[in-house]
C-alpha cells in the first residue's frame, strides 16, 4: 500500500553523461491539478514534469516500470505513488520518496 505522492516529495536520480551531472534528489512540484490535496499539498499526477540539475534533461512523473495507480485517479489521470519511477532519459530514477504525508495510501 504505497503512499500517494504530493507536492514537495522527491525522487533520487543517478549521475549521467560525461562529465557526470544531474544526480541527486529531484523535488516534484504539484502543478497539474490544484483541487485534490493531501495534508494541504496537491497530489502528484502521472505526467507531472519536474526540474533536474542536468542542463540537457527533463524529468516526468510517468511512474515508469512500476505503473501508476490503477485505483486513484484525478480527472481520469492516475496519481503517482511512493516507489513509482520517473522517466528522464539518461538518469536512473530510484523511485519517488513520499515525505509530505503519511496517511493516504493506494490499495491497487
C-alpha positions as CSV (number, residue, x, y, z in Angstrom):
1,X,0.0,0.0,0.0
2,X,2.2,2.8,-1.2
3,X,1.6,6.4,-0.1
4,X,0.3,8.9,-2.7
5,X,2.9,11.4,-3.7
6,X,2.3,15.1,-3.0
7,X,3.9,18.5,-3.9
8,X,7.4,18.6,-2.5
9,X,8.1,14.9,-2.5
10,X,11.2,13.8,-4.4
11,X,12.9,11.2,-6.4
12,X,16.7,10.4,-6.2
13,X,18.5,10.2,-9.5
14,X,21.9,8.9,-10.6
15,X,24.5,11.0,-12.4
16,X,24.8,10.6,-16.1
17,X,26.7,12.0,-19.1
18,X,30.4,12.9,-19.3
19,X,31.3,14.6,-17.1
20,X,28.7,13.2,-14.7
21,X,25.9,15.7,-14.0
22,X,22.3,15.8,-12.8
23,X,22.4,13.3,-9.9
24,X,20.7,13.9,-6.6
25,X,17.2,14.4,-5.2
26,X,14.7,16.0,-7.6
27,X,11.8,17.7,-5.9
28,X,8.4,17.2,-7.6
29,X,6.0,20.1,-7.8
30,X,2.3,19.6,-7.9
31,X,1.2,21.8,-10.8
32,X,-1.1,19.6,-12.9
33,X,-4.0,20.0,-10.6
34,X,-4.8,22.1,-7.6
35,X,-8.1,20.9,-6.2
36,X,-7.2,17.5,-4.6
37,X,-4.9,18.0,-1.6
38,X,-3.5,15.7,0.9
39,X,-2.1,17.3,4.1
40,X,-2.7,20.6,2.3
41,X,-0.5,19.7,-0.6
42,X,-1.6,19.0,-4.2
43,X,-1.4,15.3,-5.2
44,X,1.1,14.5,-7.9
45,X,-0.4,13.2,-11.2
46,X,1.2,10.9,-13.8
47,X,2.7,13.2,-16.4
48,X,3.9,15.8,-13.9
49,X,7.2,17.4,-15.1
50,X,9.8,18.4,-12.6
51,X,13.2,20.1,-12.8
52,X,16.6,18.3,-12.7
53,X,20.1,19.5,-12.1
54,X,21.0,18.3,-15.6
55,X,21.0,21.2,-18.2
56,X,20.0,18.9,-21.1
57,X,17.4,16.6,-19.4
58,X,13.9,16.9,-18.1
59,X,12.0,14.5,-15.8
60,X,8.4,13.5,-15.8
61,X,6.5,11.5,-13.2
62,X,5.4,8.8,-15.6
63,X,5.5,6.0,-13.0
64,X,7.8,4.1,-15.3
65,X,8.1,0.3,-14.8
66,X,6.2,0.2,-11.5
67,X,3.0,1.5,-13.0
68,X,0.8,4.4,-11.7
69,X,-2.2,3.9,-9.5
70,X,-5.0,1.8,-11.0
71,X,-7.4,2.9,-8.3
72,X,-6.9,6.6,-7.6
73,X,-7.3,9.0,-10.4
74,X,-8.0,12.7,-10.6
75,X,-9.9,13.8,-13.8
76,X,-9.1,10.4,-15.2
77,X,-5.3,10.7,-14.6
78,X,-3.6,8.3,-12.3
79,X,-1.8,9.6,-9.2
80,X,1.9,8.9,-8.6
81,X,2.9,6.9,-5.5
82,X,5.9,6.1,-3.4
83,X,8.2,3.9,-5.4
84,X,6.9,4.9,-8.8
85,X,9.8,5.7,-11.1
86,X,10.1,8.9,-13.1
87,X,11.4,9.0,-16.7
88,X,14.1,11.4,-17.8
89,X,16.2,9.6,-20.3
90,X,19.8,9.0,-19.2
91,X,19.4,9.3,-15.5
92,X,18.2,6.3,-13.4
93,X,15.4,7.1,-11.0
94,X,15.3,5.3,-7.7
95,X,11.5,5.8,-7.1
96,X,9.5,8.6,-5.5
97,X,10.1,9.1,-1.8
98,X,7.0,10.4,-0.1
99,X,7.7,12.7,2.9
100,X,4.9,15.2,2.6
101,X,2.2,13.0,4.0
102,X,1.9,9.7,5.9
103,X,-1.7,8.6,5.8
104,X,-3.2,8.4,2.3
105,X,-2.3,5.2,0.5
106,X,-3.3,3.4,-2.7
107,X,-4.6,-0.1,-2.4
108,X,-4.3,-1.0,-6.1
